[in-house]
Every structure is written in structure tokens, then in C-alpha cells.
Amino acid sequence: MSEIIEKTLAALPNLISPLSAAARGARAGVHSPTVPRGFQNFVKSVMDARSHSEEEKVVRKDLKYQQNLLSQPNISRSQLYDSMLRMVYCHLIGYDVSFAYVEALKLTQRGSTTEKLLGYFAVSVFLHDEHDLLVLLVNTLQKDLKSTNIIENCCSLVAICKLLNADMAPTILPSISNLLKHSRDSVRMKAVIALHYISRKAPSFRKQLRPLFHTALCDRQPSVMAATLPYYMDLVLEDVSGCTDLVPVLVNILEQTIRHKLPGEMEYHRVPAPWLQIQILKILAILGSNNPSSSEKMYAVLEETLQKSDSTQTISQAILYECILTIATVSTKVPLLDKAAKYVGRLLNSGSLNIKYVGLQALSALVHANPLYSLDHQIVVIESLDSEDTTIVTQTLNILFKIATKDNIEAISDRLTHCLTTSHSRYFSDHIINRALSLIETHSHSLPWFFQHSHRLLLATGESLRLDAARRVLDYIIAESSAREPMREFQLSMFECYMEMLKSGLNLPRAMMYMITWVIGEYSYLSPAQSRHDDAVRLLADKFRTDPPGDGDVRWWILSAILKLVPRCSKDHPALLAMLREGEFRDMRLVQLMSEIRALLKDPELVEMMLVSDTNITDLSQVDTSLSFADTYVVQMMEEGCEPYKPKHLRQRPQATLPEVDKLFSGVNFESYHTPMLGGASPGGGAGLANPQKLNSSGESVTVSSGSSPNNDFNESVQGLQLGGVKQVWGRQGRIQKSKSPPQPPSTAPASQHSNLGGEPEAPPDPPGTKDVSVSVDEDRRQNLASALFRGLQTHSSQSEIK
């Protein structure tokens, strides 16, 4: 916030009195005396506040004083000047100064130029384009647009670009159009900018404004002509076919620019109008795309622009980059593309990472036109893959995606796996895994090949793997499996692969657990041995017990897979029985699945019905979506008085009235519990304290049972409070440890919870595949990698040379 305030204060003298000597001193770096001393002290007091409450106290006090001051009729010009600056500052830091809006509008109607500038500046800050008070500004704007004072013309045009709305456009448009004939180029340029703003706010005026912009495009001043280019960019993006007549005009302007025919004031580091060249090149790229006739008119000027951009200046390299993009977009002329491919090497060999990045972007555009252009820059691509900058690596991988063929897809897949393994950026991993999956889907020649490479990519992603990537792999496998002949061997190999992963005991990513549980649950029937089903249940049950309880989705997936395995596994499986002895679950999905598993174990006939043979699985695809088999049952139930099915939006429960609320709590006992009795039964009918209590030497109360002496140890054999299920008992000296404990069922909590009870959670092991990779960058490795990545392209290149 302090930087914004400092920039605002630095800009105030130029906005208020641009023609004064004080403003010229401010531009030269000298302190400007036009900023009132009182305003400076107020800003200092606000910035020195140590808290927000202290700042608010200072601001509220000053706002109250300024409101009283503005209400006085005889306020001086200096006081009004100081007060309005304070209101602008308070508005910028978030305080309500609505009482000053009308005073700012009054300032725009004053005769003094300084007051008008201050008024327009304040109104532009205070109001927005839909504010109700803008109606009071329309007449003032029309008056200032018709004024002979240049400053009044300029400040009103600047305010229009901030405050004009679609309703005001018809009223203001004629006055702005007349200013296109003004003798000063600064006024004409601001009028063009205001017309462009109107074209965006009121698109219905675009056709009416086009002749005006065409006149401004042919203006004798380059600044006015350059101001029209943003309008033509919007016009070209909206309707390319209707703007082809712009090509000769833009080509002529670009030729004059690169030949230094514009005034010297348009040069930047001896480069003629660089931003004008970039803007024209962008428009030409859109006009020449998929339009050979228009592209033919651009080739000569594009080649000349490419040659003129031969400089080490950063701005010249920016023009070179934009020119290469334009050539790659519009050109089908091979010599011009070859020349652009040679010039892109100057960007790639730059020592600046920023210039190298745009060079990779330019090379990516050329590779999109012809992949053979990447052969001349193989070493640069290999070096960029080893860069520590993820943006460089990402852009280099985009080049690999575009040159991928059936000959080099293996090498590219290996490189993508390496990049995912060494990556520590979640955004980078998400971007690469999605592009990589699209790539192997495109070049996949068999499902086993696709599964092998996608499996490696998913494992390399580690904890950054998203669930949608795993689902995408499964969806592709399911779709391809259904489109082809039954692939029992492939599906069984997937089952065995994921069984081995569960046996390894690795800390698998959440998305990988989704794939593993789905594959094991769906394809386990292909394994004829019951022992494999028992092993799968044991591994999944162990994973269920060791998995953190907080992630309910993973446990839900595991139980869903076990439910599919229950009909084929042993009914007295120890791991399954131990899992069923788990405690209560808050997640109702887990409760439902647990109840279904128990029901299957208790009902052998139901299990036999679920054992569908392999030959009948294909018949299950014919599903009766209308549920016609249940019509008889539905009619019978409705005859007995049951209500018909209602959609969810019709099942909204009405709000209960007061009598209905009383019925809900009619059986609840709101009376307090009775005092426990020492000798007999409690009032509730339960066992009370069966033994009297005595005090030991330390004054503590202990329970004495027959045949035992008082002691401080906790004894569960006494007849008293039933504390068999209580894990911890607290006394005056803290927690009392149990001396004996009844046999408990096998523990199902994760091992980490027992070993680190009450402490900090242990850090999970590193995800699979993350290694400290240190790759040497010697020339032999680079050459081998380059020959693998560019293998198919080299073959095509040699064939084209022979032809």
C-alpha cells in the first residue's frame, strides 16, 4: 500500500498542473511546492500510525473537520485544493468520502484550469461509469470538448475514458468526432483513445466509428496513427474476413517504420517505434492466418523486418521474436521459414533466461509449422531439459510434444518420467502429466504399452498426482477394452501388478490407491485361485487399518474392492474378521459397506447369487433402465397405501410448527441425575459403589474389597464403577496406569498411532520414484539423448534431402 501511495503522490503534481514550473521541476526530480504542506503532514501522520484503529482515529477526525470546512461558503482556493487532495487520499485507502463527490463535480465547472484538472482527477477517482451523479457531468464534458482551451479538451477526454457509459455515448460522440480535426496531435490522439473506449462500451457504434478510425489511421502524426491499432486489433479478432483490406495499409506503415521514415522521437534505443512494429505484426499474424492471398502481400516486409531486427538490444529481440511468430503463423514460403529458423538461434543462445524462454517459444511455433526445424537446435533443447528453471523445462517439453512420432515416443516418455520424478512443483507436475497422457494416448499402439507408460508416469508424479489423471487412464483402458476383443491376459496382468504394489508396502499416492482398488475389485475374478483372492483381501484389510482415518475416500475405495472380493474369498478370513471388528465410523459410506459385507458373510445363498460366471458378465451390460421387473411390486405397495416416488426437489421437509416440535421431544427426560449412593443400588437400577472407601496415610480415598488391602494401584477386580472400556483413569496425581487389562481384540489402529501417541505425527516416507538424481551433462550423453529424441525427424530429413 505504501508504494501505491508514494506513486500517487508523485503523480499528483503532473496531473494537477502539468504546465506549471513546479510540474517541470517534479519531472526533473526536484521537490514540487504545489503539494500543500498540510496534506503532506496528514499523509505522514496516517503512515506513522502503529495500528489500524489508530489510523482510523486519525482519518475519521480529519474527515469530520474537512466535511465542516467544505460546507462553509467562503472557503479559499488553497483550502479547497488541500481538502480535495485529502479526500482523494482517504478514498484510495478505503474510507468513505461521499460528501466530497458534489464538491469534486463543482470543481469541474470552475473557470480555472487548475481547478478543472483537480476536479476531473477527483471525479475520475471517486465515481465509476454507472454512478448516478454522472448525469451532472454530461453538460460539463460537452462544454469542455467544444472549448478552445487544449488543456480542457485533454482532461475531459481522459475523464471520458474512465467515466463514460453506453447511455452517455450518443450525447458525447459528436463532440469527440469533431476533435479528430483538431490542430494539435495530442488532442487527436486522446480523441482516438476515447472513441476506442466508446467502441468497447457500446459495440453498436462500431460500424459508425470505422470511417473515423480509418481517417485517424492515415493521420500525418505517428502517435495518432498508433492510437488506432488497439481498435483494429479488437476489430480483427471479431471479424477477420471483413478486415482483409487493412493488409496493404499495415504493410505500408511497417515498411515506413523499419526504414526510419518516422520522426526521431519515435525511436527507442535507436529502434524505430518498436511497440508500433510489434502491434502491427500481431495484427498481420491474425490477418494472414489461413489466408494465402493476404500472406503473399506480407512476405517481403516480414523478411525485411527480420533483417532489420539484427541487434543485441532487448527491444530489438522482442521485435525479432514477434516477427518469427508471425512468419510461422502466416508463411508457407519455405525460404522465409528457413531464414526465421536461423534467426531463432540468436534468441536460444542468449545468456538471459528470459530471452532464451522466448526463443524456445519461437522455436515451438516453427516446429508447429515444420518439425524438421528442431534438428538444428538439438543440443540447445537437450541443455534446456536439464535447466533448473521449470519454465524453461516446460517450454522445452512443449517442443518435444510437437515432434513426437512413433520412433521417438519411447525416449520422450522416459524424459517426461525423469522430469516428473525430479519435479517439486505441483503446478508443473499437473501440466506435464496431462500433456504426457494425451501424448501416449495419441501414439499408443496397444493397451499393454499404454498401461506400462502411463503407470510409470503416474508413479513418477508422486503425491502431486491428481485423481482426474488416474480416472483418465482408467477411462481410456475401459473404453479400449470394450472396443476390442476380450483381453483377459492384459487385465489379469494389471491385477497382478497392483497386487505386487500392495505387497511392497510403499506409501502410495491417493490417486494410485483409487486405481489399485478399482482394478483389484473389477479384475480379481480372472484369477482362478482362491488364495489370490484371500491375499487381496488381506492386503486391502491391512491397508484399511493402517490408512489414516481422516481420508474417508481411500477407506471407501478399499471397502468397495473388498465387497467385490467377499464372494470368492474364505468366509473365515482372519484379516477380514479383524477388519469387521473395527469401531464406529462417522462416515456413513463406510457404515453401509461394512453392513453389506457382514450381510454377505451371513448369507451363503446371497453369495452364490453373486458368483456370476465369466461367460455371463457380458450379459450384465444389458440393463433394464426402466426397472419394469419391479412394476408388480410397486403396484402392490401402492394398493397397500404406500406413497409413490417423489423426486428430490419435491421431498423438501416442511418446517415444524411449535406443537410438532413439542412432540419431537415428548419422550426426553430433562431432569438431573440423582446423587450416586455408596452402599446399594443406584436410583437408575444400575450397580452403585459396592465397597466403602477409606483414607490412606496420604489422605487419598481408596476402595477396599474383601481379602485385599488398600493400595494406590487401580484394581479392576473390585465391585464398583465398571471401567472396563475406559482407557485412562485420572486421579489427584494425574493419570493412573492399569495394572491389568482384559484381553482386547487385535488392534486395528495404524502403527504410527501406537508408537507416537500424543506426539507429533511422523513424516510420511518419500513418494516412490523421488531420487536424488545427479545427471552428468557430458557430450556423449547429450548426443545419445538427442539421437533418441530426434530419431524419427532425422529419418524424415534424410529422405527429404535424397528427394
N, C-alpha and C positions, 0 to 999 in steps of 0.2 A: 504493500500500500504506500510506503514511503517513497518508492521510486516513481509511482504514478503521480503522487502529489508534487514531487520535485519537477517532473517533466511538465506538469500542468502549470506550475508557477513559472517555469522557464518560457513557456509558450504564451503566457498572458500578455507581455508587452507587445509581441508581434501581432497578436490578434486585436489588440485594442488600439494601438496607434502605430501602424506599420510604416507610416510616412514621417514619423517624428524622428528627431535626432536621437532621442532616447532609445527608440527601437533599433536604430542603426548601431548604437553603442552596444545594445544587448546582443545583436548578431555578431559583433566583433569580440564578444566575451567580457565587456565592461558591465558592471552592475547598473541596472536600469533604475533611475529615480522615479519612474512612473508608477511603480508599485507602492501604495501608501505604507507608511511606517506602521500605522495601526494594524493593517492587515497582516503584515509580517510578524508583529508581536502576537497576534491572535493565533496564527499558524504555529508559532513556536510554543505557545502555551498548550495548544492541543497535542502537539507531538511530544511534549515533555510529560504528559500525563502518564502515571505509572499503572493505571488500571482503566478498564472500560467505564466503570462507574465515575471515576474522576474525570475522564474525558467527557462523558455525557453531562456531568455537572457544569463543566466549563462551557460547553457548546450551548446547553439549554439557557444558561444565564445570558450569553451573548445574543442568542436568537431572540430572547424576550426584549432585550434592550434595542436590537435592530428593528424589531416589529414596531415598537413605540416610536422609534426615530423615523421610520418610513411613513408613519401615519401623520407626521407633522407637515403642515402645508409649506413652510418656508425652509425646507432642507436645502443645504448648499450643494453645489455640484460635486465638490470634493467628498463630502459626506456620503452622497448618493453613490459615487464611484467606489468608495471604500466599502460601503454596506453591500453593494451588489457583488463585489468580489468575495466577501464573506459568505453570502448566500450560495454562490456557486461552489465554494469550497465545502460548505456544510452539506450541500446536496450530493457532492461527489463522495463524501464519506458516509452517506446513508441516512441523513436526517431530513425530516420533513420541513420544507421551506415554501409551502404552497402559498403563504401570504405574500411572497415576493413575486409571484408569477405575473400579476397585473402590473406591478411596477416595472418589470422587465419589458412587458408589451408597451408600456408608456414610453420607455427609453427608445424603442424603435421608431417612434413617431416624433422624436425631438429633431430640431434642425441641425444640431451639432453633429459633425461626422464622428467624433469620438464617442458621443453618447449613442449614436446609431450602432456603431461597431460593438459597443458594450452590450446594448440591448439585444442585438441579433445573437451575439455569443451566448448571453444568458438564456434567451428563449430556446436556442438550439440545445442547450444542456438540460433545461428544465422540462420541456414538453416533448411529446412523441407525436407521430404522424396521425394518431387517432384522438388526440386531445380535443376537448370541447372548446377550449379557448383559442384554437387556431382560426376560428371564424373571424375573430377580431384582428387577425394579421393579414387577411387577404387584401384589403384595400391598401395597407401599407406596402405590401410586396408589389402590387401593381404600380403604385406611385414611384417606388424606388427603381423598378425596372425601366420606367419611362424617363427617369431623371437623366440629366446631362452630366451628373457627377459620377465619375468612373468608380469611385470607392463605394458609393451607394449601389451601383449596379452589381459590383462584385460581391459585396456582403449579402445582398438579397439573393443572388444566385447560389451562394454557398448555403444559405439557410434553406432554400428550396430543396436542395439535395438531402436535407435532414428532416424536413417537416412536411413536405408535400404529400398529399394522399390522392386517391383516384377521384374523389369528389371535387377537389380543388383544381385538377388538371385542366378541364376545359376553360376555366376562367383565366389561368395563368399562361396557358400555352401560346396565345398570340403575342403576348409581350415578350416571351422568351425567343420566339421565332424572329422577331424584329431585331433582336440583339445579335443575330448571326451576321448582320450587315454593319455592325459597329466597326469603327475605325481602329480600335485597339484589339490586338490579338488576344490579350489576356481576358477581355470580356467575351470574345467569341469562343475561346476555349472553355470558359466556365459555362457559357450557354449550351455548348455541345454536351458537356457533362450533365447539365440539368435535364436536357432532352433525353439523354440515355436513362437517367433516373425515372423520368416520366414513362418511357417505354417499358420499364420493368414494373412500375406501379400500375400502369394502365395499358395492358397489352393490346387493347382495341385500337390504340392510336399508332401502332407500329407501321402500318401501311401509309398512314398520313405523314409519318415522320421520315420515311425513307428518302423522299426527294431532298429534304433538308440536310440529311446526313450525307447524301451524295454531293451536295454543294460544298459541305464542310470538308469532305474527303479531298476535294480538288482545291482547297484553300492554299494561298500562297505561303502561309506560315506553317512550318512543320509541326509546331506544337498543337495547332488547331486540327491539322490532319491526323496526328497521332491520337488525339482525343476521340476520334470516331471509331477506332479499331475495336474497343470493347463492345460497342454496339454491333458491329459486323460479326464479331465472334458469337454473340448471342443469336444473331440472325442466321448464321451458317449452321449452328448447332440445331436450330429449329427446322430449317428448310434448306438443305444443301442444293437440291436441284434448282431452286429458284435464285441461286446466287452465283451461278457459273459465270455471269458477266463481270464479276469482280476480279477474275483471274488476270486479265491484261492490265487492269489498273494497279493491282497489288504488285505485279511483276515489275511494272514501270517504276513504282515507288521504291521497290527494293533495289533495283538497278541504280537509281539515282543515289540511294543511301550508301551502298558499298563503294561507289565511285567518288565519294567525298564531295557531292554536289550540294549538300546541305550546309547551313551555316556552321561555323566552328564551335559555337556554343552548344551544339547538339552532340559533340564528341565527349567520350569518357575514356580516359587513358588512351587517347589517340584512336579510339574505335568509334566510328560514326554511328550515332544513335543506336546503341546495342539493344535496348529494350524495344525499340521500334522494329528492328530486324527480327527479334525473337517472336514478337506478336504476329508479324506478317507470316513468318514461317509456320507458325501454328495454324493460322487460317488456311494457308496453302495446303498444308497436310490434310486438312478436312476436305477441302475442295477437290483435291486430286485423288483422293482415295476411291478406287473402283471407277475412275473416270479417265480413260486413256486420252481422250481429246484434250481435256484440261491439263493433264500431266505433261503432254508434249510441249505445252507453252511454258512450262516451268523448268525444263531440264537445263537450259542454258544459264539462267540466273542462279539455279541451285549449284551448278558446277563452279560458277564464278564466286559465289558466296563461300563455297568450300575452300577455294584457293585463297580468298582474302582473309580467312579466319586463321591463317598460319601465324600464330603469335603465342607467346608464353603467358600473356595476360589472362587472368581468371575469367574476365568478361568475354574475351575472345574465345576461350574454350567453351564457355556456355553457348555462344552462337554456333560453334562447331558441333556441339552435341545436338542442338535443336535442328541444325541442318541435316545431320546424319539421320535423325529420326524422321524428318520429312522425306528424305530420299528413300529410306527403307519403306515408307508408307505409300508413296505415290509412284515410285520408279519401277519400270520393268526393263529399263535400259541397262544391260549388263556392264558396259564400261563405266557408267556412273556409279553403279553399286560397287564395282571393284575399287574405284578411287575412294569411295567412302570407307570401304573396309581397310584401306591403307591408312587413312587419316585417323581411324579409331584407335590405332596403336599408340598414337601420341597421348591419348587420354589414359589408356591402360598402363602405360609405362611411367605415369606421373608418380612422384613421391608422395603426393597428397592422397589420403584415403578418400576424401570427398570426390576428387577428380577421377580417381580410379573407379569409384562406385558408379558415377555417371557414364564412364567408359564401358563398364560391364552392361549397363542398361542399353547403351548404344549398340554394343555387340549383340545383345539379346534381340534387339529389333532387326539387325541384319540377319541373324541366324533364323529368325522367323521368316524372312524373305527367301533365304537360301542357307541351309545348314552347313554347306561347304565353307562358308566364310569363317567358321570357328577353327579350321585347321591351321591357319596362320598364327593363331594365338593360343596354341595348346599349352605351352609352358606357363603362360600368364594365368590360364584357367586353373592349372594344377596348383600353382602357388596361391591363388586366391582361395582354393578349397582348404588350404592349411592356415588361413588367416585367423587371427584371434577375434576379429571383428565379425559378429554374427550377421550384420547387414551385408558385408562383402560375401560371406559364405552363402547367404540366402540368394543373392543376385546371381552368384555363380551356379548354384543349383538350378536356378531357373533356366540357365543356358543348357545344362545337362538334360533337363526335361524336354527341351525342344529338339535336341539332337539324338534323343533315344531311338534306337532301332532294335530289331531282333538280334543283331550281332553284338551290341554293347549293353543290352539291358542288364545282364548279369553283373558287369562291372559297375554300372551306375547304381544298381540295387545295393551292392556291397558298400559303395561310398556313402549312400544315404544311411545305411545301418551304422557306419562309423560316425557320421555326423550326429545322429540321434543318440548314440552312446556317450559321446563327449559333450553333449549339449547340457547346459544348466538353465536354459530359458524355456519356460513353459510355452510362451507365445511362439518361439522358434520351433519347438517340437510339434505343436499343433499345426503350424503352417506346413512343415515338411511332411508330417505323416499323412496329411490329407492329399497333398500333391503326389506323394510316393504311392499311395494306394491307387490313385487314379492312373498313375503310370503303369503299374503292374497289372491293373485290370485291362488296360488297353493292349498291352503286349503279352498277355497271358495266353499260352498255348495248351495248357492242361490244368485241371484242378489241383493235382498234387504239386505242380510247380507254383501255382498261385498260393497255395497254403504254406508251402515251405518259405517263400519270400515274405509273405505277409506276416507269418508267425515270427520271423526274425525281426522285422520292423517293429512289431508290437512289443516284443520283449526289449528291444533296444530303447524304446521310448521311456520305459520305466514308469515311475509314479506319475509322470506327466501325461500318461495315456488317458484319453477321454473315452467315455462309454460309447459315444456315437461312432468312433473309429472301429471299436470291436463289433458293434452291431453292423457296421457297413461290411466288414469281412464276412460275417455270418450270413448276411442277406445275399451277398454275391455267391457264396458257396451253396446256399439253399436254392437260389434261382438256377444256377448252372447244373446242380444235381437233378433238379426236376426236369430241366430241358434235355438232359442227356439220358443215356441208359442207366439203370441202377448201378451205383458204384459202391458195392459192399466193401471191397478191399480198401478203398480210399477212406470211407467212413470209419471202418474198423481201425485203420492206421491213425486217424485223428484221435479216436478213443484211447488207443494205447499210448500215444504221445502225451496226452494230457494226464493219463494215469501216472506216467513216469514223472511228470512235473509235480504232481501232488506228493509222490513218494520222496522227492528231493527235499521237501521241507523248506523251500525258498519262500521269502516274503513276497508273494505275488501281488502285482497291482490289482486294484479293484476291478478294472475293466477286464483283465485277464481272467479273474475269477468268474466273471459273467460268462465268458466264452467256455471256460473249463466245465462249469456246472451244466451249461446248456448241452455241450457235446456229450458229456458222460450220461446225462439224463436221456438224451434222444437216441444215441447210438449204442448204448450198452446192450441192447437186445441182440446185437450182431455177434456178441461173444457167446459161444455155446456153453462155456464152463461156468458153473455156479460159483466157483472160487473167485473168478474175476469180479462177479457182482458183489460177493462178500468183501473183497478187497476194496472195491469202490465205495461201499457203504462205510467201511472202517475209515478210509482216508477222509471222506467227506464229514463223517461224525467227529473225527479228531480236529478237522479244520473248523467245524462248527463250535467246538468247545474252546479252541484257542483263539478264535477270531474275536476282536474287540466287540463287546455288546453294543457299542454306540452305533455301529454301522448295520442297521437293520436290513438293508437291501442285500448285502452279501449273505447274511444268515438266511434270508428268504430264498435266495437262489439255491443255497445248499440244501435246504429242506425240500424245495421243489424237485431237485435232482434225486434226493433220497426217496421221495414219494414215488417216483417212476421206477426206482430200483427195488422197492419193497416186494413186489410180486415175485421177483426172481431170486431174492437172497434168502438166507436162512432166517427162519422166524425167531430163533433164539440167539440172534447175533448179539454178542456182549456189548459191542460198541453202540449198536442201535438201542439196546435196552438201557445202557448208561445215558445215552442222549435223551431218552424219553423221561428219565428221572430228573431232568432239568427243572429248575424252579419256575416261578411265574414269569410271564413275558408281558411287557407293556404293549408290544406291537401285536395288534390283533391278527395280522397276517401270519405271524409265527404260531399264534394260538390255534388258528384254523388249520394250518398244515400239520401241527402236532396231533390235533384231534383226528385228522384224516388218516395219519399213519397208524395211530392206535386202533382206529376202526378197521383198517386193513389187516392188522395182526390178529385181531379177534375174530375176523370173519373169513374163514378159508374159502367159502363159496364165492365171495366177492373177489377174492384174489384170483380164483380160477377164471372168472369172467374177464378179468383184466389181462390175462395172459393171451393176448392175441398173437396168432402165429404170424410169421414173416410174410406169408402169402396174402394175408388178409389186411395188411397195413395199407395197401394201396386203395382198398375199398373204403377206408375211413375218409378219403378225400371227398367222397360224395355225401355232403352234409345236407340234411333237410333243414334249411334255414327257417321255414315256416312252422316247424315243430308240429306238424299235422298229427303225429302219433299221440300227442297229448290232448287232442280235441275231446275225446270221450271223458277223460279225467276232468278236464276243465268244465265241461257241461255238467257233470255230476256234482262238482263242488259248488257251482253257481246255483244249482237247484236246491242245495242244502243251505243256501243263504250266504255264501261267500261273495265278497265284492269282486268285480272284475279288476284286471290290472290297470293301474294308473301310471302314466309317465311321471318322471321325477318332478317336473315343474308343476304338476297337479297334486303332488303329495306334500305340499307345504303345511306344516303343522300350525293350526291357528293358535294365537296367544291365549293362554289360560286365564280365565277370569278369577276373581277372588274366591268364590265358592269352590272352584275346581282346584285352586292352589291348596285350600284347606284340606280337600280330600287326599291330595298327594301326601300330606304329612300327618294324616289322621292316625297312623299306627306308630309314630315316632315318639319315644319317651324322652321328654326334655327335663326330667327331674335328675338331680345329682345323685351320685352313687352313695350308698350307705357306708358308714365307717367300718373298716375291717375289724373283725373280732379275733381275739387271741386264742380262745380256748376251743370254740366249737365251730359249727358250720357258719359260713357267711350268709348274709341275707339272700344272696343270689343263688344259694343252693350249692355253691362250689366248696371246695376244701379250704379251710382257713388255716391259721397258724396252729399246728397241732402241738407244738412244744413250747414251753415257757422260755423266756430269754433271761440271761444273767449277764452281769458285767464282769469282765476280766480285770486284771490288775491295771491295765491301761485305760480303763473306763469305757471300752468298746462293748457293744452289745453282741453277744454270740448266742447261737441256738444250741441247746443241749439235747441230745437224744439219749435214749436208754442204752446203757452199755458203752457210752463214749464220753470222753472228757472234753471240756471246752477247748477250742483252738481257733486260730485265726484263718485257717485254710477253709476254702469253700468246699462243702460236702454236699453232693447231690443225692446221697442216700437218705437224708433226713426227710421226714414228712413235714413239709412246709410249702413254700411257694414252688410251683412247678416251673423250673428254669431250664428244662432240658433243651429247648430250642434257642436259648439266649447264648450268644457267642461271647459277650463281655459283661461282667458284673462290676459295678463301681461301688467303692466304699470310701471311708474318710481318707484313706491313704492313697487313693487312686484306683486303678483297675486291678481286680483280683483275678489271678490266673486260676483256671480249673485244674485240679489235681487229677481228676479222672474224667473221662468223656466217653459217652456211649458210642458204640460203633456207628460210623457215618457211612452213607453211600459214597461211592467213588467221586472224588472232586471233579467238577466239570469246569472250573474256572481256569483261565489261562495261567500258565506257569509264572508269568511275569507278575500276576496279581498276588501270588503267594510269596514270592521272593522279595517283592518290593512294596509290601503292604504299607500304605500311608506315606510312602516316599514319592519322589519324582518319577514319572513314567520313564521307562527305559527307552533309549533311542532305538528305533527300528533299524534292522540291518540295511545296508545299501541295496538299492534295487538291482536286479540281475543285469549283468552286462555292463555296469558302470565301472570302468577300469581306469587306472591312471595311464593313459595312452601317451607314449612319447615316441613320435614318428620321426625318423630321420628324413631329411629333405635332400638327400644326395641326388645326383643327376640320374643314376641308374633307376632309382625308384620312380622318379618323375617320368622318365622315358617309358618305363613299363606301364605305369598308370595311364599315361597319355595314349599309348598304343591300345590299351584295353578300352578306354572311354571313347576314343575316336575311331574304333576299328571299322565299323560299317561305313563311316564317312570317307575313310581313306580308300576303301574299295570302290565306292562310287566316284571318287575323284580320279583314281587311276583309269577307270573305264571312260570317264568323260574326256580325259587327256588323249586316250587312244582314238576316240571318235574324232 
